[in-house]
């Protein structure tokens, strides 16, 4: 390996904190490298909350704009990856609150195919469910619609805890909440999901006998 190649490899492995220092010194190209390093993970996090690809892209961009604007507040005691994730979680939380709708409105929006999926889940074997690609698409859409029925706080906790596998303490620190609040929100979220699924089943039976 040539000396130039070794130098290039060393540059590629520079710690995030070193790049942050360069950005603060006026090197905006260093922030572009930070964004490239973390963009995929932030997009993945945003996609946990929203199925709209355009919205996910916009939120990801907003996260990095917020990070760049707030870089003066960054402290190296927290890994940059955790700091930018906190920004992303809060950006998603803001969007959830902006888009919040009433549960009854969401039930009215369910298509016949999605309501049939609810019925199928209760009747079909796991093999039958796994074997139909179209049904899997219905399930993906349905999962997002069910999550849309939750209060923003409840949905946030459920996604971070179950999908991102964050612990109660970590969620509490990220959001500035107490651990008790996180536990209560997680409990309420699961109760609300069961309630909403029952509402959907009721809508399904109503359509069948209408």
N, C-alpha and C positions, 0 to 999 in steps of 0.2 A: 504494500500500500504506500502510495506517495505521501509526502508531507502535506501536500494540498488536500488530498483525500482525507487524511487524518484530521486536519483542521476543519474540513467541512463536516465530518462526522461529529466532532466535538461541538460545533455550533448547533447541529441538529438536536443534540442531547442537552442543551442548556436548560437549566431549571426554569420553571415558570417565573419564579421570583426574580431571576436575573433579567428576564425579558420585561417584567413589570418595571424594574429599575430603569431600563433603557427607555421605556415609554415615558416615564416621568421625566427623563432627561431630554425628551423631545423627539425620540425615534419612533415615529408612528408605524414604521414597517414592523417593529417588534410586536406591536399589538395585532397586526395582521397575522403574524405567526401564532400568537396566542389564540386568536379566533379560529384559525385553521386546526389547531390541536384539539380544541374543545367543541367545535361546531356540531359534529356528529352526535356527541353525547347529549348536548343541549337540545338538538332536534328530536332525539329519541325521547327525552323527558317531556317535551311539549306534546309529542304525539301520544303520550299516555293520557293526556287530558282532552285532546281535540283530534278529530279524524280528518278535518279539512286541511289538505296539504298546503294550500296557499296561506291559511292562517298560521300553520306551524312554521312556515318560512318567515312570515312577518314577525311572529313572536320571537323566533330565534334571532332575527336581526335586531329587534328591539332590546333583547337581553344584552347583546354585545354593545349596543349604543349606550345602554344604562351603565354597563361595566366601564366603558371608556370614560363616560362623564363622571363616574364616581370613583375613579381609580385612586384619587388622592386619599380616599377613606380606607383603602385596602391596607390591612396589616398582615405581615408575613407570618404571624403566629397561626393563621388559618391558611391551609393550602389553597392556592388559587382555584383549583377545581371545585372545592367546597364552596368558595365564595361566589363563583359564577353560577353554581347550582342554586344557591340561595336566591340570587337575582332572578334566575329562571323560574323558580317555584313561586316567587312573589309576582312575577309577570303573569304567570298562568292563573294565579289566584285572582289578580285584578281582572283578568279577562272573564273568568268564571262568574265573578260578581256582576260584571257588566252584562253578561248574556243570560243571567238567571231568569228562568221561566217557571210558571206554576206547574206542579205535577199533573193537574188535570188537562192542561194544554198539551203536555207531552203525550199523554194517553191518546188524545184525539188525533195526534199526528201519526200514530203507528199504522203502518200499512197492513193489508190483509195478510201478506206473506210473513210479516214479522209476528203478528198475532198467532198465525198458524205454527210458527216456530216455537212459541211458548207452549202450545198444546203438544207439539212433537217432543219437546224436551221431557215432558211428563210421561210420554208413552213409549218412545222408541228406545231401543237398546243403544249403548255407547257405540257399538260397531256400526249401527245404521246411521247414527249422527255423524260419525267420523268419515263415513264413506261417501258423503254427498257434498261436493264442493260448493254448490249453490247454497246449501243450508249453512255452511260455515260462514259464508258472506253475510247471510241473514243474521247469524249469531253475533258477528263482529259489530254490525250496525246496531243490533238490539242492545248489546253490552254498552255501547256509547250512549244510547238513548236512556237506558236505565240509570247510568251515571249522571246524565243530564238532569235527572229528576231530583238529585240530592241537593241539599244546601251546599254552597261553595265550600264552606269550612269542612263539612262532612266528606265531600268528594275528595278534597285535597288530602285529608288524613288517610282516607281509604287507599287512594292511589299511591301515596308515598309509603304507606306501611306495607301494603300487599304487593304492589307492582315494583316499586323501587327498593323494597326490603329495607327501609329505614326503620330504626328503632324508635320507641316512644321518646326517649331523651333527645335523640338527634332531631326528630321532627319539632319537638318543643323548642330546641335551641334555634332551629332554622326559622321558625315563625315568631319567636319571642313569646310563646304561650307557656302555660304551666303544663307539666306532665299530666296532671289530672284532667285538664281540658282536652288534651290529645286523646286520652283513654275514653272519655265521655263521647267525644266526637266519633271515634271509631265504632263504639257500641251503637250510637244513634244511627250511624250510616248503614250498618248492617240491618238494623231494624227497618229503616226507611226503604232499603232495597227489597226486603221481603214484602213490605206493605205495597210497594209499587208493582211488584210482580203479581200480587193478588189482585190489584186493580186491573192489570192487563188481562188476567184470566177472566175477570168479571166482564170486561169489554168483549173478550172473545166469545163468551157464552151468550152475551146479549146479541151479538151479531148473528150467531148461529140460529137463535130462536126468534129473531126479528121477523 
